[in-house]
């Protein structure tokens, strides 16, 4: 009887040890030595996925993985898509990933002030997106980072970018300050695109918007260089000085040749520039010129402005730029 009892005790110990081993194998670090990508086709089974995971070294044995999935997991079906399986991830977490549809997300980033022609180029170059798109209408894309999955269409991603702009512009317009220089959301978008291209300093946006608002209210030409460049390059860098003929060209965009806003946006402005136009700095300034640090110096009068311009020219000459 003692031998039987001892044998039973050993069996229990063996079962406990086996259970502990299986639980550790299931929940402990996996054998994967590198990140791998797993494609799960629509309608694919866990068995198919397990075979591929074993082949790529993310799990030790497909049959053992499937057995443990039945014991420790549940029968929730796995989801189709592209998965990034990290090195050393546990087999338990692999199952949760596949069942939860935590597929690999890719991102395309549209920086503030990117023109439509470059948005088009970036979307066309984005890996694993499908389909062709036309160049979007200028100013209709909200700069941001947008997630997508392998096999998504470029048009679907562009639609989300444009819907985001529509939504943000509408919300910002409702919060606009009274007595601003623009009378419609489209005018706000146009002016915001100019502000976006004129300054790279976040703290200057409202001040630049304030200067342009003052000029619009007085009927003065905006005299914004980026509006001269836009019809020439469609927003791409000019790479040279603006020609006198370009400053005199009446084309609907040139704010030296005509007063008021141009006929459309010259870039895709970000949220901060839209907000700046709808809540500009209260200032008496009517002019600004570069200060050599990436920012600008502002002036109330033409006399002050001309003096600031001469300082800017002197700085450029000292740098060998003129």
C-alpha positions as CSV (number, residue, x, y, z in Angstrom):
1,X,0.0,0.0,0.0
2,X,2.9,2.3,0.8
3,X,4.3,1.7,-2.7
4,X,1.0,2.5,-4.3
5,X,0.6,5.7,-2.3
6,X,4.2,6.7,-3.2
7,X,3.6,6.0,-6.8
8,X,0.4,8.1,-6.8
9,X,2.3,10.9,-5.1
10,X,5.0,10.8,-7.8
11,X,2.3,10.8,-10.5
12,X,0.7,13.9,-9.0
13,X,4.1,15.6,-8.8
14,X,4.8,14.7,-12.4
15,X,1.5,16.1,-13.5
16,X,2.1,19.3,-11.6
17,X,5.5,19.6,-13.1
18,X,4.1,19.0,-16.6
19,X,1.4,21.6,-16.1
20,X,4.0,24.1,-14.8
21,X,6.3,23.3,-17.8
22,X,3.4,23.8,-20.3
23,X,2.2,27.0,-18.6
24,X,5.8,28.4,-18.7
25,X,6.2,27.3,-22.3
26,X,2.9,29.0,-23.2
27,X,3.3,32.2,-21.2
28,X,7.1,32.5,-21.1
29,X,9.4,34.1,-23.6
30,X,9.2,32.5,-27.0
31,X,12.1,31.2,-29.2
32,X,12.0,34.0,-31.8
33,X,15.4,35.7,-32.3
34,X,14.1,38.5,-34.5
35,X,10.9,40.3,-35.4
36,X,9.0,38.6,-38.2
37,X,6.1,39.5,-40.4
38,X,3.1,37.2,-40.7
39,X,0.5,37.5,-43.4
40,X,-2.9,35.9,-42.5
41,X,-5.1,35.6,-45.5
42,X,-8.9,36.1,-45.3
43,X,-10.4,32.8,-44.0
44,X,-7.0,31.3,-43.0
45,X,-7.1,29.0,-39.9
46,X,-4.9,29.0,-36.8
47,X,-3.3,25.8,-38.1
48,X,-2.1,27.6,-41.3
49,X,-0.8,30.5,-39.2
50,X,1.0,28.1,-36.7
51,X,2.8,26.4,-39.6
52,X,4.1,29.7,-40.9
53,X,5.1,30.8,-37.3
54,X,7.1,27.7,-36.8
55,X,8.7,28.1,-40.2
56,X,9.8,31.6,-39.2
57,X,11.0,30.5,-35.8
58,X,8.5,32.5,-33.7
59,X,7.2,29.2,-32.1
60,X,9.0,26.0,-31.5
61,X,6.4,23.5,-32.8
62,X,3.2,24.2,-34.6
63,X,1.4,21.1,-33.2
64,X,2.4,21.9,-29.7
65,X,1.3,25.5,-30.1
66,X,-2.1,24.3,-31.4
67,X,-2.5,21.9,-28.5
68,X,-1.7,24.6,-25.9
69,X,-4.0,27.1,-27.7
70,X,-6.9,24.6,-27.1
71,X,-5.9,24.0,-23.5
72,X,-5.0,27.6,-22.4
73,X,-6.8,29.7,-25.0
74,X,-10.3,29.7,-26.5
75,X,-11.9,29.1,-29.9
76,X,-12.1,32.8,-31.0
77,X,-11.2,32.9,-34.7
78,X,-8.0,34.7,-35.8
79,X,-8.3,37.8,-37.9
80,X,-6.9,38.4,-41.4
81,X,-4.1,40.9,-41.9
82,X,-0.4,41.7,-41.6
83,X,1.2,41.1,-38.2
84,X,4.5,42.2,-36.8
85,X,5.6,39.4,-34.4
86,X,8.2,40.7,-32.1
87,X,11.3,38.6,-31.0
88,X,10.8,36.6,-27.8
89,X,7.0,37.2,-27.7
90,X,5.2,34.5,-25.8
91,X,3.0,32.0,-27.6
92,X,0.1,33.2,-25.4
93,X,0.6,36.7,-26.7
94,X,0.8,35.5,-30.3
95,X,-2.6,33.9,-30.0
96,X,-4.1,37.1,-28.4
97,X,-2.5,39.2,-31.2
98,X,-4.0,37.0,-33.9
99,X,-7.5,36.7,-32.3
100,X,-7.6,40.4,-31.4
101,X,-6.6,41.5,-34.9
102,X,-3.7,43.6,-33.7
103,X,-2.4,44.0,-37.2
104,X,0.7,45.9,-38.2
105,X,0.0,49.6,-38.7
106,X,2.0,51.7,-41.1
107,X,2.1,55.5,-41.1
108,X,2.3,58.2,-43.7
109,X,3.2,61.6,-42.3
110,X,2.1,64.9,-43.9
111,X,4.0,67.8,-42.3
112,X,2.5,71.3,-41.9
113,X,2.7,73.4,-45.0
114,X,3.2,70.5,-47.4
115,X,1.6,71.4,-50.8
116,X,-0.8,69.1,-52.6
117,X,1.7,68.0,-55.2
118,X,4.0,66.7,-52.5
119,X,1.2,65.0,-50.6
120,X,0.4,63.2,-53.9
121,X,4.1,62.1,-54.2
122,X,4.2,60.9,-50.6
123,X,1.1,58.9,-50.9
124,X,2.2,57.3,-54.2
125,X,5.5,56.4,-52.6
126,X,3.9,54.9,-49.4
127,X,4.7,51.1,-49.2
128,X,1.9,48.6,-49.4
129,X,-0.8,51.1,-50.4
130,X,-2.8,50.3,-53.5
131,X,-4.3,52.2,-56.4
132,X,-3.8,55.5,-58.1
133,X,-5.0,59.0,-56.9
134,X,-5.2,62.4,-58.5
135,X,-3.3,65.3,-57.0
136,X,-5.7,66.6,-54.2
137,X,-7.2,70.0,-54.3
138,X,-4.7,72.4,-52.5
139,X,-5.5,73.0,-48.8
140,X,-7.9,70.1,-48.4
141,X,-5.5,67.8,-46.5
142,X,-5.0,68.2,-42.7
143,X,-1.3,67.7,-41.9
144,X,-0.8,64.8,-39.4
145,X,0.4,61.2,-39.2
146,X,-2.1,58.7,-40.7
147,X,-2.1,55.0,-40.0
148,X,-2.9,52.4,-42.6
149,X,-2.7,48.7,-43.2
150,X,-1.2,46.7,-46.0
151,X,-3.6,46.6,-48.9
152,X,-5.5,49.8,-48.1
153,X,-6.1,52.1,-51.0
154,X,-4.4,55.4,-51.4
155,X,-7.8,57.0,-52.1
156,X,-9.1,55.7,-48.8
157,X,-6.2,57.3,-46.9
158,X,-6.6,60.5,-48.8
159,X,-10.3,60.6,-48.0
160,X,-9.5,60.4,-44.3
161,X,-7.0,63.2,-44.6
162,X,-9.5,65.4,-46.3
163,X,-12.3,64.5,-43.9
164,X,-10.0,65.4,-41.0
165,X,-9.4,68.9,-42.6
166,X,-13.2,69.4,-43.1
167,X,-13.9,68.5,-39.5
168,X,-11.1,70.6,-38.0
169,X,-11.8,73.7,-40.1
170,X,-15.5,73.5,-39.2
171,X,-14.8,73.2,-35.5
172,X,-12.2,75.9,-35.5
173,X,-14.5,78.3,-37.4
174,X,-17.1,77.9,-34.7
175,X,-14.6,79.1,-32.2
176,X,-13.4,82.1,-34.2
177,X,-12.9,85.5,-32.6
178,X,-15.1,88.4,-33.6
179,X,-14.0,91.0,-36.1
180,X,-11.4,88.9,-37.8
181,X,-10.2,89.7,-41.4
182,X,-11.7,86.7,-43.1
183,X,-15.4,86.1,-43.6
184,X,-15.6,82.4,-44.6
185,X,-13.9,79.1,-43.6
186,X,-12.3,79.0,-47.1
187,X,-10.8,82.4,-46.7
188,X,-9.5,81.3,-43.3
189,X,-7.9,78.3,-45.0
190,X,-6.3,80.5,-47.7
191,X,-4.8,82.9,-45.2
192,X,-3.7,80.1,-42.9
193,X,-1.7,78.6,-45.8
194,X,0.1,81.9,-46.2
195,X,0.9,82.1,-42.5
196,X,2.1,78.5,-42.6
197,X,4.6,79.3,-45.4
198,X,5.8,82.6,-44.0
199,X,7.1,81.4,-40.6
200,X,8.5,78.3,-39.2
201,X,8.3,79.5,-35.6
202,X,5.2,78.4,-33.7
203,X,5.3,81.5,-31.4
204,X,5.1,83.8,-34.4
205,X,2.1,82.4,-36.1
206,X,-0.5,84.6,-34.4
207,X,1.7,87.7,-34.9
208,X,2.1,87.0,-38.6
209,X,-1.6,86.4,-38.9
210,X,-2.2,89.7,-37.1
211,X,-0.1,91.6,-39.6
212,X,-1.9,90.1,-42.6
213,X,-5.2,90.7,-40.9
214,X,-4.4,94.4,-40.5
215,X,-3.3,94.6,-44.2
216,X,-6.5,92.9,-45.4
217,X,-8.7,95.2,-43.4
218,X,-6.9,98.3,-44.8
219,X,-7.0,97.0,-48.4
220,X,-3.3,96.8,-48.6
221,X,-1.6,94.1,-50.7
222,X,-0.4,91.2,-48.6
223,X,3.0,91.1,-50.4
224,X,3.7,87.5,-49.4
225,X,6.6,85.9,-51.3
226,X,5.2,82.4,-51.0
227,X,2.1,83.4,-53.1
228,X,4.4,84.6,-55.9
229,X,6.3,81.3,-55.9
230,X,3.2,79.0,-55.8
231,X,2.1,79.4,-59.4
232,X,5.7,78.8,-60.6
233,X,6.4,75.6,-58.6
234,X,3.0,74.6,-57.2
235,X,4.5,74.8,-53.8
236,X,7.8,73.1,-54.3
237,X,11.0,75.1,-53.4
238,X,11.9,77.7,-55.9
239,X,15.6,77.3,-55.5
240,X,16.5,80.8,-56.7
241,X,15.5,84.5,-56.1
242,X,12.1,85.6,-57.3
243,X,12.3,87.4,-60.7
244,X,10.9,90.9,-61.1
245,X,8.6,89.6,-63.8
246,X,7.2,87.1,-61.3
247,X,6.5,89.9,-58.8
248,X,4.5,91.7,-61.5
249,X,2.6,88.7,-62.9
250,X,-1.1,88.9,-62.3
251,X,-2.2,85.2,-62.0
252,X,-4.7,85.1,-59.2
253,X,-2.1,84.2,-56.6
254,X,0.4,87.0,-56.6
255,X,-0.3,89.2,-53.6
256,X,2.2,91.8,-54.8
257,X,0.3,92.4,-58.1
258,X,-3.2,92.4,-56.5
259,X,-4.7,93.3,-53.1
260,X,-6.7,90.8,-51.1
261,X,-6.4,87.1,-50.7
262,X,-5.2,84.8,-53.5
263,X,-7.7,82.6,-55.3
264,X,-6.9,79.6,-53.3
265,X,-4.6,78.1,-50.6
266,X,-0.9,77.7,-51.4
267,X,-0.3,74.7,-49.1
268,X,-2.0,72.5,-46.6
269,X,-1.9,74.5,-43.3
270,X,-1.8,72.8,-39.9
271,X,-4.1,73.3,-37.0
272,X,-1.9,76.0,-35.4
273,X,-1.9,78.2,-38.4
274,X,-5.7,77.8,-38.8
275,X,-6.1,78.7,-35.2
276,X,-3.8,81.7,-35.6
277,X,-5.9,83.2,-38.4
278,X,-9.1,82.8,-36.4
279,X,-7.5,84.3,-33.3
280,X,-4.8,86.6,-34.5
281,X,-2.5,88.7,-32.4
282,X,-3.9,92.2,-31.6
283,X,-1.2,94.3,-33.0
284,X,-0.7,97.6,-34.9
285,X,2.2,96.1,-37.0
286,X,1.8,96.2,-40.8
287,X,5.2,94.8,-41.9
288,X,7.8,92.2,-41.1
289,X,11.1,91.0,-42.4
290,X,13.5,88.1,-41.5
291,X,15.7,88.7,-38.5
292,X,18.4,86.1,-39.4
293,X,17.4,83.6,-36.7
294,X,14.6,82.0,-38.6
295,X,12.1,84.5,-37.2
296,X,11.0,88.0,-38.1
297,X,11.1,91.5,-36.8
298,X,7.9,93.5,-37.0
299,X,7.2,97.1,-37.7
300,X,4.2,99.5,-37.5
301,X,5.4,102.0,-40.1
302,X,7.1,101.8,-43.5
303,X,10.0,103.9,-42.2
304,X,10.6,101.4,-39.4
305,X,10.3,98.5,-41.8
306,X,12.8,99.9,-44.3
307,X,15.3,100.3,-41.5
308,X,14.8,96.6,-40.6
309,X,15.2,95.6,-44.2
310,X,18.5,97.4,-44.4
311,X,19.7,95.5,-41.2
312,X,18.6,92.2,-42.8
313,X,20.6,93.1,-46.0
314,X,23.6,94.0,-43.9
315,X,23.4,90.7,-42.1
316,X,23.2,88.8,-45.4
317,X,26.2,90.7,-46.9
318,X,28.2,89.8,-43.7
319,X,27.3,86.1,-44.3
320,X,28.3,86.3,-48.0
321,X,24.8,85.7,-49.2
322,X,24.6,89.0,-51.2
